[in-house]
Amino acid sequence: MAAVFELYADDVEWDMTRSAVPDMGVYTGHEGVRAFFREFWEAFEDYWAHAEEFIDAGDRVVVRVRQGGRGKGSGVDIEMPSYWQAYTLRNGKVVRVDIVRSAEDALGSGSPE
């Protein structure tokens, strides 16, 4: 994960508000994103995520992701539906990551005006 955070701007925003996960917000900065990951991964004994498709969208890179894992309490293996991540880049750093349900949403996403 250290290598991933080298790509993120110090004030990166990780926006889960349009994801399929209910009641999620915007996580700001490296510590905010780390807190999101800790909270999310807490439910898993084992977790995986695979990038399935990449789209060059100018100042954004859009990625279709498939994920799953084994529940910590249940021991049940699950695979979740694919979702999309839109990475907004500025000066060679990721400044925003939008987690959304469709390619259309990902291609239209970005910092709210």
C-alpha positions in Angstrom: 0.0 0.0 0.0 2.9 2.4 0.5 3.6 2.4 -3.2 -0.1 3.3 -3.9 0.0 6.2 -1.5 3.1 7.6 -3.3 0.7 8.1 -6.3 -1.9 10.0 -4.2 -1.7 13.7 -3.6 -1.6 14.6 0.1 -5.1 16.0 0.0 -6.6 13.2 -2.2 -10.4 12.7 -1.9 -11.8 9.1 -2.0 -15.6 9.5 -2.8 -17.9 6.6 -2.0 -21.1 8.7 -2.0 -22.2 7.2 -5.4 -21.0 3.7 -4.8 -23.3 0.7 -4.2 -22.2 0.7 -0.5 -24.8 2.5 1.6 -24.0 5.3 4.0 -20.5 6.0 2.8 -18.9 9.4 2.5 -15.8 11.2 1.2 -12.5 10.3 2.8 -9.9 13.0 2.6 -6.1 12.8 2.7 -3.9 9.8 3.1 -5.1 9.1 6.6 -8.8 9.4 5.6 -8.3 6.9 2.8 -6.3 4.5 5.1 -9.2 4.8 7.6 -11.7 3.8 4.8 -9.6 0.8 3.9 -9.2 -0.3 7.5 -13.0 -0.1 8.0 -13.8 -1.8 4.7 -11.3 -4.7 5.1 -12.3 -5.3 8.7 -15.2 -7.5 7.5 -12.9 -9.8 5.5 -10.6 -12.6 6.5 -9.3 -12.6 3.0 -9.9 -10.0 0.3 -9.0 -9.5 -3.4 -9.7 -7.0 -6.1 -8.8 -7.3 -9.8 -8.8 -4.5 -12.4 -10.7 -5.8 -15.5 -10.6 -2.8 -17.9 -8.9 0.6 -18.2 -10.2 3.6 -20.1 -8.0 6.7 -20.8 -10.4 9.6 -20.2 -8.0 12.6 -20.5 -7.2 13.8 -17.0 -8.9 10.7 -15.6 -8.3 7.0 -15.8 -11.4 4.9 -15.4 -11.1 1.3 -14.1 -13.6 -1.5 -13.9 -12.9 -3.5 -10.8 -14.1 -6.9 -9.6 -13.7 -7.8 -5.9 -14.5 -10.4 -3.4 -13.2 -12.3 -0.4 -14.0 -14.5 2.6 -16.1 -13.0 5.4 -14.3 -12.8 8.7 -17.2 -14.0 10.8 -19.0 -16.3 8.4 -16.1 -17.8 6.5 -18.3 -17.5 3.4 -16.6 -16.7 0.0 -18.3 -13.9 -1.9 -17.8 -12.1 -5.2 -19.4 -8.7 -5.6 -20.6 -7.2 -8.8 -18.1 -5.2 -10.8 -17.9 -1.5 -10.1 -15.9 1.5 -11.5 -13.2 3.7 -10.1 -12.5 7.1 -11.8 -9.0 8.4 -10.9 -8.6 12.2 -11.5 -5.0 13.2 -12.1 -3.2 16.5 -11.6 0.5 17.1 -11.9 1.2 13.4 -12.0 -0.7 12.6 -8.7 -4.2 11.2 -8.0 -6.2 14.0 -6.5 -9.6 12.2 -6.5 -11.0 8.7 -6.7 -14.8 8.4 -7.4 -16.3 4.9 -6.8 -19.4 4.5 -8.9 -21.7 1.8 -10.3 -21.4 2.3 -14.1 -18.9 3.3 -16.8 -21.2 6.2 -17.7 -21.1 7.5 -14.1 -17.3 7.0 -14.1 -16.7 8.9 -17.3 -18.9 11.7 -16.2 -17.5 11.9 -12.6 -15.1 14.3 -11.2 -14.9 16.9 -8.5 -18.3 18.5 -8.0 -18.4 22.1 -9.1 
